[in-house]
């Protein structure tokens, strides 16, 4: 049997895993939720959940990967035959996500090129984003370019591709995030009616808890928002951390590595808020902070950069460069979960597995692009909102399949194989698991309960 590749050291694993965690969800979803859910109230809730709920799921998946030395498609079956189907669902999630993630990555690339060529003012015009995504050829071309970059890193392998690229991209990403966040705090703007707002006043919106009209319902909604965000932030329930865990050396300190991933993720998520909320608040007020997702990144922020004047084009260019780094590292992890699964299940080479998944992602990506023009349609989702192909794929993967995978994982580890199977893996080489008692309670009782509630809300069964 061919020996499995491993990361050369803990830092390679941590940077790769952190790169997966630091994706578009952190950049365009975290700031919106923080502003919507009372600033500091959401931050405190998110931090508590990251150290408990998120820690439990992250530890479980990394341990499953390292123990089985398998990717998600085959790891569950190796632990317990009755849970083989969970591995199939866990592998299906990244298969659905990768095509539309590459499309969005193409959008980011387009905006980076726009600002790089000094045309940031055009990007701020009404209808620019809609005009771009509804055009026939351009979105497809940018999607292909983005996918080729991601596939190229995957084909280079675990060490020369994923690990080496993470060691370059992640420091650059952190440098840009910190730099833009600091700049965001220094800006000042006076509106036409004489109102002056600053970046620091916008920071208060992010960090000071808004406890007015606090009710149990509102508290519970913030809890569910923070928990849902953790799926995006930590890349759990989509097979990624199992795949990366399978490349983790047996002599690596898993306790230390997981703690470092938690710190990286929380730091970048918070800095994403510091980057975006003060800037949007300064130039657009509280009304501007109601946007999230593509409308925040591709509509609201270009208008903010335009209001900054000459330097806005430079800041916009740096911002979208940073987003490209985040999108690439996340897309690489999504694709690796699939490629590793194909290699483990069918015994094929990385080159062949990468080619197969590349073709699937390319076809899916083109269909998503066409979903905004020639194949446009609207479908009412269980959440009540209307969506087209990208929204449907996102809903199925994030709102349905990911909670199902997480619930089944908790049941398998908490009640069937027992928590000790993970605890023993974490404590290899005399590494003490400091949150052992917490882990047992979370994996058996609290995490499954919270996940079931989140799932019922996501599919529209539970209304709050």
N, C-alpha and C positions, 0 to 999 in steps of 0.2 A: 504493500500500500504506500502510495506516495506521501511523503511527509508534508504536513500542512504548513503553509507559510505563517509566520508570526511577525508582529511588530518588533522592531529591534530593541525597543525599550518602552518604559511606561509613558514617557513624554510623547512618543509617537501615537500611542493608543489614546491618550488624553486629548491631544490636539485634534486627532481624527474624529473622535467622539464628540468633542466640543464643536468642531466644525459642522458636524451633522446637526447638532442642537441649535447652532446659531444660523437660522435660516430666515426665510421671508416672514414666517409666523412671528418671530421675535421683533422684526422691524416694523411690520405694518399692522399687526394685531395687538401686540402688547401695549403700545402707547394709547391706542384707541380705548382698550378695555380699562386701562388705568385712569384715563380721563373720564370715562363714562361711569365707572364704579367708585367714584369718590377718592381718587388719588391714593393717599396713604393707606386707606382702608383696604384697597385692592392689593397694594404692595405688601402689607403685613400678611394678608391672607395668602398671597402667592408664596411668600417666604416660608410661612408655616407649612403649607402644602408641599413645597419643594423639599423641605427637610423631613417630611413624613411620607406622604402619599407618593410624591415623585421619587424619593429615595428608594422606596419599596419596589416600585416597578422597574426602576433603572438597575438596582442591585440584582433583582431576579433575572432580568434578561441577560445582563453581562455574565452572571454566574452560569446560566443555562448554556450560553455559548461556549464559555471556557471549559466547562465540565464535559460537554458532549463533543467538542471540537467539530461542531456541525453548524450549518446555516439554518435559518428558521424552518425551511421546508422539511428538513429531516431531523432537526434537533428534538422537537416535541415527541416524535415517534420513538426516538432513542431513549427518552426518559420514561415514556409510558405509551404503549401501543394504542390505547383508547383515545389518546389526544393527537393522533396523527393528523386529523382533520383541522385542528387548530393551526398546525404548521402550514397547511395549504392556504388557509385564510390569511395568516400572517404574511405569507409570500405574495398573495394576491393584492394586498394593500399597496406595496410599492409598485407593482405592475400597473395599477390604476393611477397612482400618483405621478410616476415619472413622466408620462407624455404631457400632462398639463403643466407640470412644474417646468419642463423644458420650454414650453410656450411662454410662460411668464418670465423665465430666464431670458428668452429672446426679446421680450418687451423691455426688460431692464437694459439689455445690451443696446437696443435701439436708442433708448434715452441717454445712455452713456455716450454713444456716438454723437447724438444731437448736441449735448452740452460740450463735448470735446471739440467739436467743430465750431463752437461759438454761437450756436443757434438755440440757446436755452430759452430765449424770449418766445420763439415759435412754440416750444413745448408748453408754454403757459397759456396759449391761446385756447379759447373755448372750442371744443370739437376736435382738437389735435389728436387726443388719445383715441377717441371713437373713430376718427378718420383712418388712423393707423391700423387698428385691430380689425376693421371691416374691409380693408384693402385686400386684394387677392394674393399677391405674391410676396410682399415685403415681410409680413409676419412669419410666413413659412421659411423664408431664407434665414431670418434671424434665429428661428427655432432650430434649424439644421446646424447652424454655426455653433450655437450653445451646446447642442447634443454632441457634436463632434468633439468639443473640448472635454466634456464630461466622459465620453467614451474613451477618448485618448488616455486620460488619467487611469481609468479602470483597466485598460489593456496593458498598461505598464506594470500592473500588479500591486500587491499589498505594500511592498517596501519602496520600489522605485516610483510608484504612482501615488497611492493614497497617502502613505506616510510622508514621503518627500514633499509632495505638494502641500500637505497640511502644515508642514514646518515652515513653508514659505508664505502661504496664503494667510494663515491665522495671525501671525505677528503683524502682517500688513493690515489686516482687517481691524485688529484691536487698535493699532496706531491711528487709523482713520476714524474709527468710532470715537475714541477719546478726543481726538483733535476737533472733530465736528461738534461733539457735545460741549466742549469748552467754548468754541466759537458761538454756539447757540445761546449760551448763557450771557454773552457780552452784547448781544444785539439790542437795539432800542428803535422804536418806531412811533411817530406821532400821526394819528389819523386825521382825516380831513376836518373832523369836528373838534380837533384839539386835544384828544385823549392820547396820553403817552403810555405805552406799554413796553415792558422790558423782558428780556429772557429770564431774569431772576423772578419776576412776578409769575411768569409761566411755570417756572420750577415749583413754585408754591402749589400750583394746581395739581402737580404730579405727586408731591410728597406729603402735603398736609391733608390729613383725613377729613372728608366731608361727612360729618355725622348728623347733619340735619335730616329730620324725618326718617331716622333709622328705624326700620321695622324688621321683624323676623323674615318676612318675605324678601326684603331687599338684601338682608344679610345672606340669605340662602342663595339668592341669584348671584351675588358677588362670589360666593363660594364655588358655585358651579362654573362661572366664567373663569375663575382662577384655575380650577381643576382642568377644564377644557384646554386652557392655554398651555398647561404642562405637557399635554400630548404633543403639541407643536414644538414646544421648547426642548424637551428631552428626547425627542425622537423615539418614544416608546410605543409598543403595540403595533409596530410595522416591520418587525424583524431586523431592523438595522443594528440595534445594540447586541442582539444575539450573534449576528454575523461578525461584528467587530470584536465581541467577546471571544469568539472562537479563534481569533488571531492573537489574543492576549497571552503572553508567556506565562507558564505555570509558576514561575518564581517571582512574578510581578506582585506588588502589594495592591490588591484589589480595593481594599478599604481606602487607601490614600488616593488611588486613581479616581474612584467614584466621588469622593469629596471634592477633588479638583474639578471634575466635570460639573458638579453642582455649583461651585463657585464661579466657574467660567460662564455657565448658562445664566445664572442670576445677575452677574455683573453686566453681561452684554445686553440682557433684556432691560435692565434698569437704564443703562447708558443709551439704549435705543429710545427710551422715553425721554431722556434728557436731550437727545439730539432733536427730537421731533416736536414734542409738546411745547417747549418754550418758543421755538421758532414759529410754529403755527399760531400759537396764542398771541404772540407779539404782533403779527401782521394780519391775522384774520379773526382774533378774539375767540370766545368760547364756541361760536357757531362753526368755526373752521375745524374744531376738534371732533365734530360729529362724524367725520369721514373715517373709514377704515378700509383695509384691503387695497385693491387696485385704485380706487378713487382717491385714497389718501396719497399713495405713492406717485401715481401718474397724472393726477389732476390738481390736488391741493398743493402738494409740495413744489411743483414747478412754478405755481403762482407765487408761493412764498419766496422762492429763489429770484424771481423776477423783481419782486418788491425790494430785494436787497441791493439792487443796482448793479454796478459793474462787477463787484465781487461775487454776486449771486451765481453767475455762470461758472466761476471757479468752484464754488461750494457745491453747486449742483453736479459738476463733473466728478468731484471727489466723493460725493454722496453715492452716486450711481456706480462708481468704481467699487466702493465698499459693499454695496448691495450685490454686485456681480460676484465678489469674493464669497459672500454669504450664500448666495444661490448655488454657486459651483460646488462648494464643500458639502452642502446639503444634498444636491442632486447626485453627487458622487456616492454618498452613503446609501441613497435610495437605490441606485443602480447596482451597487455592490451587493446589497441584500438579495437581489434577484440573480445576478451572475453567480454568486457563491452557491445559491440554492440549486441552480442548474448544474453546476460543477459537481456538487455533492450527490445530487439525486441521480444524475445520468452518467457521471464519470467522464464528462467531456472536458476539453481544454478551456482555459480562460478566454482564448481568442474566439473559439466557436461560440461559447456561452455569451460573450460580449456582443458578437455579431448578431446572434438570434434576438437578444433583448434590444439591441440597437435598432433592428428592423421593426420590432413591435412598437417601441417608443416612437420611432419616426412616423409610422402609419397612424398611431394614436394621436401624435402631436399635430399632424396635418389635418386630421379630422376635427381636432379641437379648434384649430385656426379657421377651418371652413365653417365651424359652428357659429362664427360671427358674421358670415356673409351667405355663401351659397347653401349651406345646410342649417341656416338659422331657424330655430324654433324655441318655444318657451314651454316649460313644464312646471306645474305647481308642486313645490316640495312639501313634505309633511310639516315643515316649520312654518308654512304659510306664505313664504316668499316664492317668487317665480325665478326660474333659472334656465339656462341653456346647457349645452353639453358639458362645458367645464364645471359649472356649478353642480350638475348631477354627479359627475365623477368625484368631485370634492366631497359632496354630501355622503355618497355611498362609502367612500374610503374613511373619511374622518368621523362622521357622525354615526355610522352603523358598524362597519367592520372593525375599526380600531377598539371601540369599547367592548365588542364581543371577544376579541382576542385577549384583551386585558382581563376581562371577567373570567374567561376559561383558564388563563394562566394562573390567576389567583386561586381558583378552585383546584387546579392540578397540584400546585406547590403547597397551598395551605392545607389541603385535606386528603389528597391522594398520595403523593410522594413524600409529603410532610416538609415543613420549613427547614429541617436540619440538612436536607440535601443542598440547599443554597448556602446555609450558614457554614457548613463544613467546607464548601468550595471557597467561600470568602475568607475563611480563617486558615487557609493553607499557609504553610511556612510560618506558623506561629503569629499570624496577624490577627489581632483581636478585633472583633466586630463590636464597636461601641454601642450601637443601637440595636442590639440583638433582641432584647425584650420588645422594643417598639416594633421591630420587623415582624415578629411572630403575631402580634395583635393586628397589625395593619394588613398583612397578607391573608389572614384567616377571616377577619371580621370587618374592619372598617373600610379597607380599600374595595372589597367586592360590593359592599352596601352602597358606597358613594358612586361606584361605576354603574351599578344597576340604575340608580336614580338619574345619573347623567345620560345613560342610554335611553331611558324612558322619556326624558325631556327631549333628547335629540331626535327621536322618531315621532314626536308629537303626541305620545300617549299621555304624558304628564304636562299639564299647563300650570304655569305659575303667574 
